[in-house]
Amino acid sequence: MKARSPNESMIEMNELVLPNDTNLLGNLLGGTLLHWIDIAGAMAAQKHSNSVVATVCIDSVDFREPVHVGEIVTLKARVTWVGRTSMEVTVEVFAEDYLRKLKRATNKAYVTYVSVDSDGKPREVPGLILETDEQRKGHAEAEKRRTQRLKRRQTEQN
Ligand SMILES: CC(C)(COP(=O)(O)OP(=O)(O)OC[C@H]1O[C@@H](n2cnc3c(N)ncnc32)[C@H](O)[C@@H]1OP(=O)(O)O)[C@@H](O)C(=O)NCCC(=O)NCCS
């Protein structure tokens, strides 16, 4: 299986925040943002693995500032780590008030996907080619998050 660089599977997805996506204050619903994060991340993981993927873990996501109705949300998803059958995708979220030309980073999420075959069983994924110092640093940090996730999974299973 041919290893791929994160740039080969990178996804950029844009969404316009419509009234139906918001709470009574006109701010984007957390659940809707999580849905978009999951979709953007899954597309990157599917491109990397050339397969269908299943979400197995979304690390905690903080909602520090509201995103308002009428703003454009941009989600950038990149594969940051791969194991035998699983992949971590980092999804960065930006909100843009395009009338005032103001863009800000609002959230970052780490989502783990497993590549699955037609029976829904895990299948091997291609390796990840790290081309830049930033990608190598991101990969080392992802390795630490992976260790923490496995520890947590172990604790929950016991
Ligand atoms: C995806 C699925 C088939 C994997 O089956 P499984 O029995 O957990 O398989 P394994 O234990 O062999 O794990 C497969 C890989 O996922 C990783 N993994 C599983 N659960 C994980 C978790 N909670 N966090 C991080 N990694 C996890 C394993 O470490 C392993 O990685 P590796 O192959 O890269 O070393 C199964 O978990 C499943 O169907 N889950 C439901 C998926 C789903 O419906 N998602 C939508 C959300 S409702």
The ligand as a Gaussian input file, in Angstrom:
#p B3LYP/6-31G(d) Opt

LIG

0 1
 C      -14.704000       0.636000      13.905000
 C      -14.863000      -0.727000      14.541000
 C      -15.299000      -1.723000      13.473000
 C      -13.484000      -1.134000      15.052000
 O      -13.640000      -2.366000      15.712000
 P      -12.777000      -2.681000      17.012000
 O      -13.196000      -4.003000      17.514000
 O      -12.789000      -1.501000      17.926000
 O      -11.364000      -2.875000      16.331000
 P       -9.948000      -2.827000      17.030000
 O       -9.997000      -2.999000      18.501000
 O       -9.099000      -3.762000      16.203000
 O       -9.467000      -1.342000      16.766000
 C       -9.197000      -0.894000      15.455000
 C       -8.318000       0.336000      15.545000
 O       -9.061000       1.387000      16.126000
 C       -8.394000       1.900000      17.271000
 N       -9.422000       2.303000      18.214000
 C      -10.543000       1.636000      18.553000
 N      -11.251000       2.352000      19.456000
 C      -10.559000       3.486000      19.683000
 C      -10.765000       4.628000      20.497000
 N      -11.832000       4.737000      21.292000
 N       -9.850000       5.618000      20.462000
 C       -8.767000       5.537000      19.660000
 N       -8.516000       4.465000      18.865000
 C       -9.392000       3.469000      18.877000
 C       -7.533000       0.746000      17.749000
 O       -6.454000       1.202000      18.534000
 C       -7.084000       0.172000      16.429000
 O       -6.072000       1.005000      15.890000
 P       -4.836000       0.446000      15.009000
 O       -5.340000      -0.653000      14.119000
 O       -4.410000       1.646000      14.201000
 O       -3.779000       0.000000      15.953000
 C      -15.882000      -0.725000      15.734000
 O      -15.284000      -0.077000      16.841000
 C      -17.172000      -0.024000      15.374000
 O      -17.911000      -0.475000      14.504000
 N      -17.432000       1.078000      16.071000
 C      -18.624000       1.888000      15.800000
 C      -18.282000       2.958000      14.765000
 C      -19.456000       3.885000      14.543000
 O      -20.578000       3.460000      14.381000
 N      -19.167000       5.192000      14.548000
 C      -20.175000       6.207000      14.422000
 C      -20.419000       6.871000      15.738000
 S      -21.978000       6.487000      16.398000

